[in-house]
């Protein structure tokens, strides 16, 4: 299990590995989890590629990490 603090302080390569591990863990559930996106034309949900699932997972982790990064920076500045 990777904490948000570990994700924020990871290298780019490590972050991609974390995202890949999350996607793989979801795909390996029983029943398997899927990553979906809604087709705006039809309104139907379609499964995205493995690569896109990793990209979207990385984006979600980055978005969630912004606040945490600021907090960690403030904490380091206040011993």
Secondary structure, DSSP 8 states (H G I E B T S, - for coil): ---HHHHHTS-HHHHHHHHHHHHHHHHTSSS----EEE-TTT--EEE--HHHHHHHHHHHHHHHHHHHHHHHHHHHH--
